[in-house]
Amino acid sequence: MRIILFLSAILLSGCATIGGNTMAVANDGGTKTEVSLDPISFIGIKETEAIRSGQFSAVLGNFPDALFAEMHPLRMRYNAIAFGKTTGKEYPAQALYAGYAECALRLVFIVEGNPDEPVVGVFADTRMTRLWSLYGDEITLEIPEKLTSDSVYRRDVVRAGGTEISRLKKVATDGKSGLSQVFAGWNTVRTKALPYDIRTPLAEKFVRGIARENPELSFSEKLVGNGHFGVTLSWFSTAMGVASDVLVSAGASDKGWDEQSELKRGYQGMIARIVKAQYEGAVRNGMLCGKKASIPY
């Protein structure tokens, strides 16, 4: 019950129902897409048709230091943007928190559609006012607010300052331990306010706590046994497993998952404990590190 009460406070300020907090993002042709800012939409991967059918690729990037301001123990997905280097076409992209992998804090960058051209990608904050290369370096923005209001500006900034994904280490998507198999074993979360299902390794009690026990939410459980989320890809299981353990003993609270949300000192301390525990968990699972972090770029 203590966990549920703690998690029920984790909603963005002013949000009364799931899906009630959104922002508009401009597309080519003058149309706009409403993007959810609610914490429930960040607890796992958005299960689009491309993700469901395995039509995506993934690489291993660095978690930007500035995103610690938006880190939450139960947050798995972060915003990502991708453009074709040749055509300038925007491809759907998202990033998943992997905790420590290969001796560094990581995000898995995922781009949908298997583009037949070089792709440049970036990580973005929740409200899309800041960008980072896939190495974790911040990109200077002259007019941050135009990232969401002007698709041409967004394209030009990403193509100029982003990272070509072919330069990064690939993450397997097929096979017994590939991402498609990993996602297929996760739980499914569905709510009327979101136009897609969410796949998450989180247990139902955490999901319903985040959603304020909203009756519109449905939960289909897939994870069984000891909670391992993959055969050899243990990054997600290690990261979320130790985060859940720390949450059990935590008494801090917050009001949202973006940088503008209130963050108390006790909550800051809890995040530090979780990152430390994730590193220790990765080492216990076989991660070997020398004197310097191993960055495979």
Sequence and secondary structure as in RCSB ss.txt:
>XXXX:A:sequence
MRIILFLSAILLSGCATIGGNTMAVANDGGTKTEVSLDPISFIGIKETEAIRSGQFSAVLGNFPDALFAEMHPLR
MRYNAIAFGKTTGKEYPAQALYAGYAECALRLVFIVEGNPDEPVVGVFADTRMTRLWSLYGDEITLEIPEKLTSD
SVYRRDVVRAGGTEISRLKKVATDGKSGLSQVFAGWNTVRTKALPYDIRTPLAEKFVRGIARENPELSFSEKLVG
NGHFGVTLSWFSTAMGVASDVLVSAGASDKGWDEQSELKRGYQGMIARIVKAQYEGAVRNGMLCGKKASIPY
>XXXX:A:secstr
 HHHHHHHT S TT  STT  EEEEE GGG EEEEE SGGGGSSEEE HHHHHT EEEEEEE  GGGGGG  TT 
 EEEEEEEETTT  EE EEEEEEEEETTEEEEEEEEES  SS EEEEEE TTS  EE TTS EE  SSTTHHHH 
HHHHHHHHHHHSEEGGGS B   SSTTSHHHHHHTSEEEE TTSSSEEEE S HHHHHHHTTT TT EEE    T
T    SS  HHHHHHHHHHHHHHT    BS SSTTS B HHHHHHHHHHHHHHHHHHHHTT    SS     
